[in-house]
Amino acid sequence: MNEIVKQRAALWLTGNYDEETKAQVQALIDENPKELEESFYKNLEFGTGGLRGIMGVGTNRMNKYTVGMATQGLSNYLKKSFPDLSEIKVAIAYDCRNNSAFFAQITADVFSANGIKVFLFEQLRPTPELSFAIRHLGCQSGVVVTASHNPKEYNGYKAYWNDGAQVTAPHDVNIIAEVEKITDPSMVKFEGVTANIKRIGKDIDELYLEKVLSMGLSPKAIAAHNQVRIVYTPLHGAGVTLVPEALRRKGFTNIIRVPEQDVNDGNFPTVESPNPEEGAALKMAIDKAVASCADMVMASDPDADRVGMAIRNEKKEFILVNGNQTASLLTYYLLRRWKELGKIKGNEYIVKTIVSTDLIKVLADHFGVKCYNVYTGFKYIAGVIREQEGKSLFIGGGEESYGYMVGDFVRDKDAIVVCCTLAEIAAWAASLGKTIYDVLLDMYVEFGFFKEHLVPITKKGKDGLEQIQQMMVKFRKEPPTSIDGSRVVLIHDYKTQESIDMITDLRYSLNMEEVSNVLQFITQDGTIVSVRPSGTEPKIKFYFGVRAELKNKEDYNRISAELDAKFERIKAEMCE
C-alpha cells in the first residue's frame, strides 16, 4: 500500500476526528484496502467550482471534515477580501442528496463561528434561487450543497461570489490557496453561533418567482392555449419546490405530475441516474405523458439548474430533445419574439459555450444580436454578464449540457425560468397552429440543420485520471490530419491559447482570459470535434458537431440518419 495513504489514514485514527469516523477508517484498513487507497491517495481538490466527490471518510471524500476545512478557508478569504465591511454575509442552499442538509448545516456553523452572517434556506431549494438570494440579500458569497446530476454516492459544494455567479479569477485560485492552508480539523471553527444564522424560505421564493414570471414574451398565446398538457418531474430533487408553482402562476392549467418522483430522496429510487441528459431518467415521465395524452415532458436535475425535454414528433411519438436543440429553440424563440416586439435595439447579446452548437451564432447573426463564445461552465457566461453590465443587454444563454438562462436576474443556469419559457414556446407554437417539433424543423430549414453528438468516456480512480491526461497529450502530439475523410483545416488549443491554420501553417492567439484544457479540430466540410476532460467528473468528453442543408421538413429523418452515420464514423476514428 502507498506510504502516503498509510500515513494519512493513521492521522485520521489519531487526530481530531470523531470516534465514528475513526471506526470507519479502521474498517477500511481491516477490510477494504482498495477503498482505503481511493479514500486517502489524495486530498479532495477544492477546484474552481468548489468540491465534488464520493461521500465517505478520508481526505479524498465528501465528509464533515473536508467540508468544514473548505468553509474555513473560504471564511478566511472573505475576511481578507472585505476587511472594511462591518458584516460579511453569505447564503446557503442545498438539494435532496443524502447528507446535503447535514453538510449545509456544517457550512453554516463554520461561517457563523467565524463571525459571518449566514442566510440558510430552511429546506431544500434550487441552485438558481441561491444565486438570486445572494444578489437580493447583498451577500458577499454563497454556497450550494449539491453534486448536480452525478450518481447518488456523490455530493458537492459550489462556491459563489457577490454577483451570484460561481467564483472566477482571481477569487477562485485565491480561495483555493486559502483552503489549502487548512491542513487539520483543529484549524476549523466547527462550533456554530446560532445568533449569526437566519433561516430563509418563502419570502425569497416570492421575490424569485416574481422575476421568473416577468420574463414572459407571449402572454396572449398562453391565455389562449393555457391547457397545453405538460408533464413535469423533479427527479426527486429541488425543482418540486418551485417549478409546478411557477408554471401555474404563469397561467398553465394542465400540469401533470409524476408522484413517485415528487418525493425528495437522495437515493433516487426510480432512476438509475438523476441526469436529464440521459433518456432513461425521463422514462417514467414519458410513460405518464403517453397515458395522459400530454404534449410535452420536462425534467430537472436534483438541484434544478438543468432541464431535459421530450416532445411529440410528426407521428405523435415522444422523442428526446438534446441540450443543443433546446438551447437553439430557446435562442430562436427569444430572438424572434424580441424582434417582433421591437425590443432589439442593437445593443443586445447572447452567450454560448465553445462546445455548444454553432446554430446559436447563426441565429444571433440573423437577428442582429452579438454572440459571445466562452468556455464550458456558467461562471463564464456570468462573467460576460458582469463585464457587460450597464453597457449592453443580456437576452439569454446556454450550453449543450442542458443548462440555460433567460434574463440576468440569476447568474447561473436556471431550470425554473427555462421550464416556464419552454412551456411558453409550446403555447406560442400552438397559437401559430404548430407544435414545438414543427418549430424545431422550421428553424433547421431556414438556418441549416446542425446536429451534435457527445461521447463521454469514464475513467475512474487514480489510473483513470492518468489515462485521460495521456489521451490529451497524444492528441496534441499527433493531431488528426483528417476526420471522416475531410481535411482538418484549423486546430484551436485552448490550453496553449493558440490556433493553427493547417493549410497555411499560420498561428495566432485565441485571446481568451484564461486557459482551458480543450482541443478543437475543424474540418473543411464544417465538422467540429472538441475534446475536453470534465472538470467535475472522471470523464473525457468528445463533442461532435456536423451540419447539412435541409431543404424541406420531409427530408429531416433521412438527413438526420445520414448525420448519425457520420457520427459513428467519427467516433470510430477519434474514440479508440
C-alpha positions as CSV (number, residue, x, y, z in Angstrom):
1,M,0.0,0.0,0.0
2,N,1.1,3.5,-0.8
3,E,3.0,5.0,2.2
4,I,1.2,8.3,1.9
5,V,-2.1,6.5,2.2
6,K,-0.9,4.8,5.3
7,Q,0.2,8.0,6.9
8,R,-3.0,9.9,6.1
9,A,-5.1,7.0,7.4
10,A,-3.0,6.9,10.6
11,L,-3.6,10.6,11.1
12,W,-7.3,10.1,10.9
13,L,-7.1,7.4,13.5
14,T,-5.3,9.6,16.0
15,G,-6.2,13.1,15.1
16,N,-9.1,15.5,15.8
17,Y,-11.8,13.3,14.3
18,D,-14.9,11.8,15.9
19,E,-15.0,8.2,17.1
20,E,-17.4,7.1,14.4
21,T,-15.1,8.4,11.7
22,K,-12.1,6.7,13.3
23,A,-14.1,3.4,13.4
24,Q,-14.9,3.7,9.7
25,V,-11.3,4.3,8.8
26,Q,-10.2,1.3,10.8
27,A,-12.8,-0.8,9.0
28,L,-11.3,0.3,5.7
29,I,-7.8,-0.7,6.9
30,D,-9.0,-4.1,8.0
31,E,-11.4,-5.0,5.3
32,N,-11.1,-2.9,2.1
33,P,-7.5,-1.7,1.2
34,K,-8.6,-0.7,-2.3
35,E,-11.3,1.6,-1.0
36,L,-8.8,2.9,1.6
37,E,-6.4,3.9,-1.1
38,E,-9.1,5.6,-3.1
39,S,-10.2,7.5,0.0
40,F,-6.8,8.7,1.0
41,Y,-4.5,8.7,-2.0
42,K,-5.0,12.5,-2.5
43,N,-6.9,15.4,-1.0
44,L,-10.4,16.1,-2.3
45,E,-9.5,19.1,-4.5
46,F,-11.2,22.4,-3.9
47,G,-11.3,23.3,-7.6
48,T,-12.5,26.4,-9.3
49,G,-16.1,25.2,-8.8
50,G,-15.7,24.0,-5.2
51,L,-15.8,20.4,-4.0
52,R,-17.3,17.4,-5.6
53,G,-16.7,13.7,-4.7
54,I,-18.0,10.5,-3.3
55,M,-19.3,10.7,0.3
56,G,-17.3,8.8,3.0
57,V,-14.3,9.1,5.3
58,G,-10.9,10.2,4.1
59,T,-9.1,13.1,2.6
60,N,-10.5,12.3,-0.9
61,R,-14.1,12.1,0.1
62,M,-17.0,14.5,1.0
63,N,-17.4,14.5,4.7
64,K,-17.8,16.8,7.7
65,Y,-14.1,17.5,7.8
66,T,-13.4,18.2,4.1
67,V,-16.5,20.4,4.0
68,G,-15.5,22.2,7.2
69,M,-12.0,22.8,6.1
70,A,-13.2,24.2,2.8
71,T,-15.5,26.5,4.6
72,Q,-12.8,27.7,7.0
73,G,-10.6,28.5,4.0
74,L,-13.4,30.4,2.3
75,S,-14.2,32.3,5.5
76,N,-10.6,33.4,5.8
77,Y,-10.6,34.6,2.2
78,L,-13.8,36.5,2.7
79,K,-12.4,38.3,5.7
80,K,-9.3,39.3,3.6
81,S,-11.4,40.4,0.7
82,F,-13.9,42.6,2.6
83,P,-11.9,44.0,5.5
84,D,-13.9,47.2,5.7
85,L,-17.3,45.6,5.9
86,S,-18.9,45.7,9.3
87,E,-20.8,42.5,8.4
88,I,-19.9,39.9,5.9
89,K,-22.9,37.9,4.6
90,V,-23.3,34.5,2.9
91,A,-26.3,32.5,1.7
92,I,-26.5,28.7,1.7
93,A,-28.8,26.3,-0.1
94,Y,-28.9,22.5,-0.5
95,D,-30.6,19.9,-2.6
96,C,-32.1,16.5,-1.9
97,R,-29.0,14.4,-1.8
98,N,-28.0,12.3,1.2
99,N,-26.2,14.4,3.7
100,S,-26.9,17.7,1.9
101,A,-28.8,19.2,4.8
102,F,-26.0,18.0,7.2
103,F,-23.3,19.5,5.0
104,A,-25.2,22.7,4.7
105,Q,-25.5,23.0,8.5
106,I,-21.8,22.3,8.9
107,T,-21.1,25.0,6.4
108,A,-23.4,27.4,8.2
109,D,-21.9,26.6,11.6
110,V,-18.3,27.3,10.4
111,F,-19.2,30.5,8.7
112,S,-21.2,31.7,11.8
113,A,-18.3,30.7,14.1
114,N,-16.1,33.0,12.0
115,G,-18.4,35.9,12.7
116,I,-20.1,35.8,9.3
117,K,-23.8,36.4,8.9
118,V,-25.5,33.3,7.3
119,F,-28.8,33.1,5.4
120,L,-29.6,29.4,5.4
121,F,-32.6,28.1,3.4
122,E,-34.9,26.3,5.8
123,Q,-35.4,23.4,3.3
124,L,-34.0,22.3,0.0
125,R,-34.1,24.9,-2.8
126,P,-32.9,25.1,-6.4
127,T,-29.4,26.3,-7.1
128,P,-30.7,29.3,-9.2
129,E,-32.6,30.6,-6.2
130,L,-29.4,30.6,-4.2
131,S,-27.8,32.7,-6.9
132,F,-30.8,35.1,-6.7
133,A,-30.7,35.2,-2.9
134,I,-27.0,36.2,-2.9
135,R,-27.8,39.2,-5.0
136,H,-31.0,40.2,-3.3
137,L,-29.6,39.9,0.2
138,G,-26.4,41.7,-0.6
139,C,-24.2,38.8,0.3
140,Q,-20.5,38.6,-0.4
141,S,-20.6,34.9,-1.1
142,G,-22.8,31.8,-1.1
143,V,-22.6,28.0,-1.1
144,V,-25.0,25.4,-2.5
145,V,-24.5,21.8,-1.4
146,T,-25.2,19.6,-4.4
147,A,-23.5,17.2,-6.8
148,S,-25.9,18.3,-9.6
149,H,-26.7,15.2,-11.7
150,N,-24.0,12.9,-10.5
151,P,-24.8,9.4,-9.2
152,K,-26.2,9.0,-5.7
153,E,-22.9,8.3,-3.9
154,Y,-21.7,11.8,-4.8
155,N,-22.2,15.2,-3.1
156,G,-20.6,18.5,-3.7
157,Y,-20.1,22.1,-2.6
158,K,-20.3,25.0,-5.1
159,A,-19.0,28.4,-4.0
160,Y,-20.4,31.7,-5.3
161,W,-19.3,35.3,-5.2
162,N,-21.2,38.5,-4.6
163,D,-22.6,38.8,-8.1
164,G,-24.4,35.5,-7.7
165,A,-22.1,33.6,-10.0
166,Q,-19.7,30.8,-9.3
167,V,-16.3,32.1,-8.4
168,T,-14.0,33.1,-11.2
169,A,-10.4,34.5,-11.4
170,P,-8.8,35.8,-9.3
171,H,-11.1,34.7,-6.5
172,D,-11.1,31.0,-7.5
173,V,-7.4,30.5,-7.2
174,N,-7.1,32.7,-4.1
175,I,-9.8,30.7,-2.4
176,I,-8.1,27.5,-3.3
177,A,-4.9,28.9,-1.8
178,E,-6.7,29.7,1.5
179,V,-8.4,26.3,1.6
180,E,-5.0,24.5,1.1
181,K,-3.7,26.3,4.2
182,I,-6.2,24.5,6.3
183,T,-4.4,21.3,6.9
184,D,-6.0,19.9,10.0
185,P,-9.6,19.9,11.5
186,S,-8.2,21.7,14.6
187,M,-7.9,24.8,12.4
188,V,-11.6,24.8,11.7
189,K,-14.2,26.6,13.9
190,F,-16.9,24.0,13.9
191,E,-19.0,25.4,16.9
192,G,-21.7,27.4,15.2
193,V,-23.1,30.7,16.6
194,T,-26.9,30.5,16.4
195,A,-27.3,34.2,16.5
196,N,-25.4,34.6,13.2
197,I,-27.7,32.1,11.3
198,K,-31.0,33.3,9.9
199,R,-33.4,30.8,8.2
200,I,-34.9,32.0,4.9
201,G,-37.5,30.4,2.6
202,K,-40.9,31.6,1.4
203,D,-40.0,35.3,1.4
204,I,-37.2,34.6,-1.1
205,D,-39.4,32.2,-3.1
206,E,-42.0,35.0,-3.7
207,L,-39.4,37.5,-4.9
208,Y,-37.7,35.0,-7.1
209,L,-40.9,33.8,-8.7
210,E,-41.8,37.4,-9.4
211,K,-38.7,37.7,-11.5
212,V,-39.3,34.4,-13.3
213,L,-42.8,35.5,-14.3
214,S,-41.5,38.8,-15.6
215,M,-39.6,37.1,-18.4
216,G,-42.7,36.2,-20.4
217,L,-42.9,37.3,-24.0
218,S,-46.2,35.8,-25.2
219,P,-49.0,36.3,-22.5
220,K,-51.7,36.3,-25.1
221,A,-50.6,32.9,-26.5
222,I,-50.5,31.4,-23.0
223,A,-54.0,32.8,-22.3
224,A,-55.3,31.2,-25.5
225,H,-53.5,27.9,-25.0
226,N,-53.2,27.5,-21.3
227,Q,-54.3,23.9,-21.4
228,V,-51.1,22.7,-23.1
229,R,-50.6,19.4,-21.4
230,I,-47.2,19.4,-19.5
231,V,-45.7,16.5,-17.6
232,Y,-43.0,17.7,-15.2
233,T,-40.7,15.7,-12.9
234,P,-38.1,16.9,-10.5
235,L,-36.4,13.5,-10.5
236,H,-36.7,13.5,-6.7
237,G,-34.9,16.9,-6.4
238,A,-35.4,20.6,-5.5
239,G,-37.4,21.5,-8.6
240,V,-40.5,20.3,-6.9
241,T,-40.4,23.3,-4.6
242,L,-40.9,25.9,-7.4
243,V,-41.4,24.6,-11.0
244,P,-45.0,23.5,-10.7
245,E,-46.0,26.6,-8.9
246,A,-44.2,28.8,-11.4
247,L,-46.0,27.1,-14.3
248,R,-49.3,27.5,-12.5
249,R,-48.7,31.2,-11.9
250,K,-47.7,31.7,-15.5
251,G,-51.1,30.6,-16.4
252,F,-50.8,26.9,-17.4
253,T,-53.7,24.8,-16.1
254,N,-52.8,21.3,-17.2
255,I,-49.7,20.4,-15.3
256,I,-49.3,16.7,-14.8
257,R,-47.1,15.4,-12.0
258,V,-45.2,12.1,-11.5
259,P,-45.9,11.5,-7.8
260,E,-43.3,8.8,-7.3
261,Q,-40.6,11.3,-8.4
262,D,-42.0,14.3,-6.4
263,V,-40.6,12.6,-3.3
264,N,-37.3,14.1,-2.3
265,D,-34.9,11.2,-2.0
266,G,-31.1,11.2,-2.3
267,N,-31.1,7.5,-3.3
268,F,-33.1,8.4,-6.5
269,P,-35.1,5.1,-6.3
270,T,-36.9,5.5,-9.6
271,V,-33.9,6.2,-11.8
272,E,-30.5,4.7,-12.4
273,S,-29.1,8.3,-12.7
274,P,-30.9,11.6,-11.9
275,N,-29.5,13.1,-15.1
276,P,-31.9,14.7,-17.5
277,E,-29.3,14.4,-20.2
278,E,-30.0,10.6,-20.2
279,G,-33.2,9.4,-21.8
280,A,-33.7,6.7,-19.1
281,A,-34.2,9.4,-16.5
282,L,-37.3,10.7,-18.4
283,K,-38.8,7.2,-19.0
284,M,-41.3,7.4,-16.1
285,A,-42.4,10.9,-17.1
286,I,-42.8,9.9,-20.7
287,D,-44.9,6.9,-19.8
288,K,-47.1,9.3,-17.8
289,A,-47.3,11.6,-20.8
290,V,-48.3,8.8,-23.1
291,A,-51.0,7.6,-20.6
292,S,-52.3,11.2,-20.1
293,C,-52.0,12.3,-23.8
294,A,-49.7,15.1,-22.8
295,D,-47.9,17.4,-25.3
296,M,-44.5,17.7,-23.7
297,V,-42.3,16.4,-20.9
298,M,-39.8,18.4,-18.8
299,A,-37.4,17.1,-16.1
300,S,-35.0,18.9,-13.9
301,D,-31.9,17.5,-12.1
302,P,-31.6,17.3,-8.3
303,D,-30.6,20.9,-7.8
304,A,-32.9,22.2,-10.5
305,D,-30.5,24.0,-12.7
306,R,-30.6,21.7,-15.8
307,V,-33.6,20.7,-17.9
308,G,-34.3,17.8,-20.1
309,M,-37.3,17.7,-22.5
310,A,-39.3,15.3,-24.7
311,I,-41.8,16.4,-27.3
312,R,-44.0,14.6,-29.9
313,N,-42.8,14.3,-33.4
314,E,-44.8,14.2,-36.7
315,K,-46.0,10.7,-35.8
316,K,-47.1,11.9,-32.3
317,E,-44.4,9.7,-30.7
318,F,-42.3,11.2,-27.9
319,I,-38.7,12.0,-28.8
320,L,-36.0,13.4,-26.6
321,V,-34.7,16.9,-27.3
322,N,-31.0,17.2,-26.6
323,G,-29.2,20.1,-25.0
324,N,-28.1,21.8,-28.2
325,Q,-31.6,21.6,-29.7
326,T,-33.2,23.1,-26.5
327,A,-30.6,25.9,-26.5
328,S,-31.3,26.6,-30.1
329,L,-35.0,26.6,-29.7
330,L,-34.8,28.9,-26.7
331,T,-32.5,31.2,-28.6
332,Y,-34.7,31.2,-31.7
333,Y,-37.8,31.9,-29.7
334,L,-36.2,34.7,-27.6
335,L,-34.7,36.5,-30.5
336,R,-37.7,36.2,-32.8
337,R,-40.1,37.4,-30.1
338,W,-37.7,40.2,-29.1
339,K,-37.6,41.2,-32.8
340,E,-41.4,41.1,-33.2
341,L,-41.9,43.1,-30.0
342,G,-39.4,45.8,-31.2
343,K,-37.1,45.1,-28.2
344,I,-33.9,44.6,-30.3
345,K,-32.2,48.0,-30.5
346,G,-28.7,46.9,-31.5
347,N,-27.2,46.7,-28.0
348,E,-28.2,43.1,-27.0
349,Y,-26.3,39.9,-26.8
350,I,-26.4,36.2,-26.1
351,V,-23.7,33.8,-24.8
352,K,-22.9,30.2,-25.7
353,T,-20.0,27.9,-24.8
354,I,-17.3,26.8,-27.3
355,V,-18.6,23.2,-27.4
356,S,-22.2,24.2,-28.0
357,T,-23.9,24.3,-31.4
358,D,-22.8,27.0,-33.8
359,L,-26.5,27.3,-34.8
360,I,-26.8,29.7,-31.9
361,K,-24.2,32.0,-33.5
362,V,-26.1,31.8,-36.9
363,L,-29.3,32.8,-35.2
364,A,-27.7,35.7,-33.4
365,D,-26.2,37.0,-36.6
366,H,-29.5,36.7,-38.4
367,F,-31.4,38.8,-35.7
368,G,-28.6,41.3,-35.3
369,V,-27.5,40.3,-31.8
370,K,-23.9,39.8,-30.6
371,C,-22.9,36.3,-29.6
372,Y,-20.1,35.7,-27.1
373,N,-18.4,32.3,-27.2
374,V,-17.0,31.2,-23.8
375,Y,-15.5,28.2,-22.0
376,T,-17.8,25.4,-20.7
377,G,-19.4,26.4,-17.4
378,F,-22.0,29.0,-16.5
379,K,-19.5,31.0,-14.5
380,Y,-18.0,32.1,-17.8
381,I,-21.4,33.1,-19.1
382,A,-22.0,35.0,-15.9
383,G,-18.5,36.6,-16.4
384,V,-19.7,38.1,-19.7
385,I,-22.8,39.5,-18.0
386,R,-20.7,41.0,-15.2
387,E,-18.4,42.6,-17.8
388,Q,-21.2,44.0,-19.9
389,E,-23.4,45.1,-17.0
390,G,-24.5,48.7,-17.7
391,K,-23.2,48.5,-21.3
392,S,-25.4,46.1,-23.2
393,L,-28.4,43.9,-22.5
394,F,-28.3,40.1,-21.9
395,I,-31.2,38.2,-23.5
396,G,-30.2,34.6,-22.8
397,G,-27.5,32.0,-22.9
398,G,-26.9,28.3,-22.7
399,E,-24.7,25.3,-23.1
400,E,-25.1,21.8,-24.6
401,S,-25.1,20.2,-21.2
402,Y,-28.8,21.1,-20.6
403,G,-28.2,24.4,-18.8
404,Y,-29.7,27.7,-19.9
405,M,-30.5,31.2,-18.7
406,V,-33.3,33.7,-19.6
407,G,-32.6,37.2,-18.3
408,D,-29.8,38.1,-15.9
409,F,-31.6,38.2,-12.5
410,V,-29.9,34.8,-11.8
411,R,-26.2,34.3,-12.7
412,D,-26.3,30.5,-13.1
413,K,-28.3,28.1,-15.2
414,D,-31.9,28.0,-14.1
415,A,-34.4,25.2,-14.7
416,I,-37.4,27.2,-13.3
417,V,-37.3,30.1,-15.7
418,V,-36.4,27.7,-18.5
419,C,-39.3,25.3,-17.8
420,C,-41.6,28.3,-17.9
421,T,-40.1,29.5,-21.2
422,L,-40.3,26.1,-22.9
423,A,-44.0,25.8,-21.9
424,E,-44.5,29.3,-23.3
425,I,-42.9,28.2,-26.6
426,A,-45.4,25.3,-26.7
427,A,-48.3,27.8,-26.2
428,W,-46.8,30.2,-28.8
429,A,-46.3,27.4,-31.3
430,A,-50.0,26.4,-30.7
431,S,-51.0,29.9,-31.5
432,L,-49.4,29.5,-34.9
433,G,-51.1,26.2,-35.4
434,K,-47.8,24.3,-34.8
435,T,-46.0,22.2,-32.2
436,I,-42.5,22.6,-30.7
437,Y,-41.4,19.9,-33.1
438,D,-42.7,21.9,-36.1
439,V,-40.8,25.0,-34.8
440,L,-37.6,22.9,-34.5
441,L,-37.8,21.7,-38.1
442,D,-38.8,25.1,-39.4
443,M,-35.7,26.5,-37.8
444,Y,-33.5,23.9,-39.4
445,V,-35.0,24.5,-42.9
446,E,-34.4,28.3,-42.5
447,F,-31.0,28.3,-40.9
448,G,-29.4,24.9,-41.6
449,F,-29.5,21.5,-40.0
450,F,-26.9,21.5,-37.2
451,K,-26.6,18.2,-35.3
452,E,-24.3,17.4,-32.4
453,H,-23.3,14.3,-30.5
454,L,-21.5,13.8,-27.2
455,V,-19.4,10.8,-26.4
456,P,-18.3,10.7,-22.7
457,I,-15.7,8.2,-21.7
458,T,-15.4,7.4,-18.0
459,K,-12.1,6.6,-16.4
460,K,-12.5,6.2,-12.7
461,G,-9.9,6.4,-10.0
462,K,-6.3,7.4,-10.0
463,D,-5.4,5.3,-13.0
464,G,-8.3,6.8,-14.9
465,L,-7.2,10.3,-14.4
466,E,-3.7,9.4,-15.7
467,Q,-5.2,7.8,-18.8
468,I,-7.3,10.9,-19.6
469,Q,-4.2,13.1,-19.4
470,Q,-2.3,10.7,-21.6
471,M,-5.1,10.9,-24.2
472,M,-4.8,14.7,-24.3
473,V,-1.1,14.5,-24.6
474,K,-1.4,12.2,-27.6
475,F,-4.0,14.5,-29.4
476,R,-1.5,17.4,-29.0
477,K,1.5,15.5,-30.2
478,E,-0.3,13.6,-33.0
479,P,-3.4,15.6,-34.1
480,P,-5.7,14.1,-36.7
481,T,-5.0,15.3,-40.3
482,S,-8.5,14.4,-41.4
483,I,-11.8,13.4,-39.9
484,D,-14.3,11.3,-41.8
485,G,-12.4,12.0,-45.0
486,S,-12.4,15.8,-44.6
487,R,-9.2,17.6,-44.1
488,V,-8.6,19.2,-40.7
489,V,-8.0,22.9,-41.6
490,L,-8.0,24.5,-38.2
491,I,-7.0,23.5,-34.6
492,H,-7.8,25.5,-31.5
493,D,-5.8,24.6,-28.5
494,Y,-7.3,26.5,-25.5
495,K,-4.5,25.3,-23.2
496,T,-1.7,26.9,-25.2
497,Q,-4.1,29.7,-26.4
498,E,-3.0,29.0,-30.0
499,S,-4.9,28.4,-33.2
500,I,-3.2,26.7,-36.0
501,D,-4.2,27.1,-39.7
502,M,-3.3,23.7,-41.0
503,I,-3.3,24.9,-44.6
504,T,-1.1,28.0,-44.3
505,D,0.6,26.9,-41.0
506,L,-0.1,30.4,-39.7
507,R,-0.6,30.6,-35.9
508,Y,-2.5,33.2,-33.9
509,S,-3.6,33.7,-30.3
510,L,-7.1,32.9,-29.1
511,N,-7.0,35.8,-26.6
512,M,-9.1,34.1,-24.0
513,E,-8.8,35.4,-20.5
514,E,-8.0,32.0,-19.1
515,V,-6.5,28.8,-20.4
516,S,-8.5,25.6,-20.5
517,N,-7.6,22.0,-21.4
518,V,-9.7,21.8,-24.5
519,L,-8.8,20.9,-28.1
520,Q,-10.9,21.7,-31.2
521,F,-10.5,20.2,-34.6
522,I,-12.4,21.9,-37.5
523,T,-12.6,20.3,-40.9
524,Q,-13.1,21.5,-44.5
525,D,-16.7,20.3,-44.5
526,G,-17.6,22.2,-41.3
527,T,-17.3,19.3,-38.9
528,I,-16.1,20.3,-35.4
529,V,-14.7,17.9,-32.9
530,S,-13.9,19.1,-29.4
531,V,-12.1,17.1,-26.8
532,R,-12.3,18.1,-23.1
533,P,-11.6,16.4,-19.8
534,S,-14.5,17.1,-17.5
535,G,-13.8,19.4,-14.6
536,T,-16.4,17.8,-12.3
537,E,-16.4,14.1,-13.3
538,P,-13.8,11.4,-14.0
539,K,-14.6,11.6,-17.8
540,I,-13.1,12.8,-21.0
541,K,-15.7,14.2,-23.4
542,F,-15.8,14.2,-27.2
543,Y,-18.2,16.7,-28.7
544,F,-19.0,16.2,-32.4
545,G,-20.8,18.9,-34.5
546,V,-21.8,18.4,-38.1
547,R,-24.1,20.3,-40.4
548,A,-26.1,19.8,-43.6
549,E,-28.7,21.6,-45.7
550,L,-32.3,20.8,-45.0
551,K,-34.4,21.9,-48.0
552,N,-37.7,20.7,-46.5
553,K,-39.1,19.1,-43.4
554,E,-39.9,15.9,-45.2
555,D,-36.2,15.2,-45.6
556,Y,-35.5,15.6,-41.9
557,N,-35.4,11.9,-40.9
558,R,-33.2,10.9,-43.9
559,I,-30.7,13.7,-43.4
560,S,-30.7,13.0,-39.7
561,A,-29.9,9.3,-40.3
562,E,-27.0,10.3,-42.6
563,L,-25.5,12.6,-40.0
564,D,-25.9,9.8,-37.4
565,A,-23.9,7.5,-39.7
566,K,-21.3,10.3,-39.9
567,F,-21.1,10.4,-36.1
568,E,-20.4,6.7,-35.9
569,R,-17.6,7.0,-38.4
570,I,-16.1,9.9,-36.4
571,K,-16.4,8.1,-33.2
572,A,-14.6,5.1,-34.6
573,E,-11.7,7.4,-35.6
574,M,-11.5,9.6,-32.6
575,C,-12.5,7.5,-29.6
576,E,-10.4,4.3,-29.9
